[in-house]
Every structure is written in structure tokens, then in C-alpha cells.
Amino acid sequence: MADAVKPKLRRLLLLLALALVSLGARAESNNLLIQLQPGGGYRIWHADGPSVLSDDDIMLLDSMAEPQGSAPIPTPLGAARARRTELGVIIELAEAKTDKTLLVDRDACGHLKTWHVEGGTPLTDDQATDLVMAALPGGGPRLVLDPEHHAKSFITAIGIMVAVWKPRPARP
């Protein structure tokens, strides 16, 4: 029983840490998820992206997901298929103009979180590598991606969660 609680507690602490990081940020912030790919390289998921489905659509797709992929399910973005994987449910939007793949995960409270394959915070391979190498379960050190973006990375069950923010200007 205690072993089952530890991952939930760890995820809850991670969400709390991400919330605190975002409270410290004054301007734009974004969350990313980095997953290592077989054979090397990374898949970077964005918290926000152009393909937006309602919570009801996401819940329906999540419930219909099968390991080999569901039958096509109509959505406002066209037919979608949902495939259950060990790292979450992958939604494929074949008819969408951009952002054709979404990842659905559940947070520590069981709420659905949708990650987008396309988003507004690009990372270079070197930056992704630095974030993966610096990640710790409670959050690694703050890294400077460029003069306007700082990041902190956390190890989670489905990959490396990254909080990206613009730091406050220095006070005179």
C-alpha cells in the first residue's frame, strides 16, 4: 500500500513545485514534457498547442482507447483514433492541419492532461539534453535556455516535465 502512495505523492509534489515555479514567473510560462525515443532523440510535448478538443472529447477518446488503436471517432477536428500506450493515450488527428498528435495523461488527482506535439516553446536538441541530464524527482537546478527563458526539469513516470518561464527583470 505504501509503495502505491509514493508515486501519487511524488506526482502531487511535482505539480505543487510546478505551480510554485509558475507563481514566481511574472510573464509567459509554459510546461513541456520530454520523452526519450527508441534509438535516441526526444519527443517534446507542449502543454498548449493549436489542436484543441473539449474535455468531453478527450474523455471520450481516452475511454475508447485500445492498444492497437480505436475505430475512428468523430471530433470537431475530424476523425480521431486513440491508442493506449504505457506512457498514456495517444490521439491521432489525421485531418487536422497541424498538431496532429496529442498525448493524454492523468495528473495526481486523476484529471486528464492533454499534451500537444506542436507548441510555442521550441527546444534545441542540446537544450533538451541539458534538461534531461539535470532532471531530478523534486526538480533539478534552474537552467538558462537563453537570456529570456529559464527552465527547471523534473523526473516523472512518463518523461521529463519541464517548467519554462521568463524571469522577472532585475530590480534596480
N, C-alpha and C positions, 0 to 999 in steps of 0.2 A: 504494500500500500504506500509506504513512504517513498519508494522508488517511482511510483506513478505520480506523486505530487511534485517531486523535484523538477521534472521538465515543465510542468504548468507554472510552478513558482518562478523558474528561470525565465520563461516567456513573459510572465507578468512583470518581473523586474526589468526585462528588456524594454517592454512597452513603456514602463514608467521612465526609464532612462531616456528613451527617445522623446517622450513628452517633455522632460526637463531640458533636453538639448534644444528642442524647438522653442521652448519658452525663453531661453537665453538668446535666441536669434531674434533680430529685430525686423529684418526684411524677409526675403524669399528663403524658403527652405523646401527640401524635397527628401523623400526617402527612396532608397534603391535596394534591390536585392540582387546579389551576385551569386550565380550558381556555376560551379566548375562543370565543364563539359567533358564527356568521354573523349580521350585523345588529346586533351588540352584545350585551352581557351576558356572563355567565360560567356555566359548568357546573362545579360543585365536586364533586369525588370525594373520598371518605373512605377511609382505609386500613382501617378496620374498619366493619362495618355488620351489620344483622340477618340478611341473606341469606347464609348460609354454605354453600358447596359444598366437597366434598373436593377435594384436589389431583387425584385421578384424574378426577373430574367436570370440573374446569376444564381439564385437559389434553385430555380427550376433546372438549369443546366447542371448545377452541382449534384442535384438529386438524380439526374438521368445519366450521369457519367458512368461509363463502363471501361474496363482496361483496354479493350480493342477499339473503343470509340462508340459513342451513341449514334443512333439514327439521326439524320438532320432534324434540327428543332428550329422552327421559325422564330426570328427575333427582329427588332426594328432595323438591325444592321444586316439582315439577310439570314440565310440558314446557317446554323452553328452546330458543331459537333463537340461533344465533351468527352475527354479521355481521362480516366483516373490513373494517376501515377503515384509512386511512393513519395513524391515531393509535392503533391497537390493535384488539383484538377486542371487540365489544360483545355482551354476553349479555343477552337479554331474557327475563325470567321472568314471563310473563303471569299465572300462577296464584299467584304469591307475594303475601302480604298487604301487605307493604311492601318497600322496597328492590328494585324490580322491574328495575333495570338495573345491570349490572356492566361494568366495563372491565378487560380483561386486557392486561397489558403484560409485557415481559420486561426483567429487570434486566441489568446489565452482564455477569453471569455466565450469562445465558440462563435463569434461573429465572423462573417465572411469578409475577406480582404481580397480585392482584385488588383493584380499586378499587370502592367502593360509592357509589351515588348518594345514599344516606341514611346519616347517621352522627351521632356525638355532638358534633361541633365546628362549630356554625353560624358563618357569617361574614356580615356585612352587605355590601351592595354597595360601600360606602365602604371597608371593611376589605379586601375582595378587590382593589379598585382600588389601594389603597396597596401591597399585597403584590406585585401585578403590576408596578407602576411601580418598586418598589425591587429587583426581582429582578435578579440578576447570575449569570453562569455558575458562579462559585465561591461564590455566596451573597451576598445583599445585606446591608444593615445590619439589626441586630435592631430589630424594631418592637414597640411595646407595644400589644396589641389592647385590653386592659382591665387593671385592676390585677392580675389573677390569670393572665393569659395573654400570653406573649411569642411572637414568630414570626420566622422567617428564611426568605426565599424564594430559590429557585434556578431558573435557566432550564434546561429540559430539552428534549429533542426532541419530547415530546408535550404540553408545557404548563409551567406554573409549579409546581414542587414546593415545598411549604411544610411546615416543621417547626414545630409549635406545642407549647409546653411551659409548665408553671408554674414560675416562677423559685424558687430557694431563698430562704428567708427571710433577711433581713439579719442578720449576726452582731453580737451586742452588743459 
